């Protein structure tokens, strides 16, 4: 993640440990993705459980950088207001 926002110049390094709370915002994202994948792979594709666990683990591992970044973006938006300059 960059040190500052390119649009508003907000410092993303607010304080040490600030983004630990982003775990609470990324967790529901992971649960949502797992629920969708579970429905798709188990119900519609009738995948075996061993193959399912390997597949869902690989997909979540590949999506982890996106999930972490999205969780951090949600977390900072809870505490920092963005006011676009006109």
Secondary structure by P-SEA (a helix, b strand, c coil): cccccccccccccccccccccaaaaaaaaaaaaaaaaaaaccccccccaaaaaaaaaaaaaaaaaaaaaaaaaaaaaacbbbbbcc
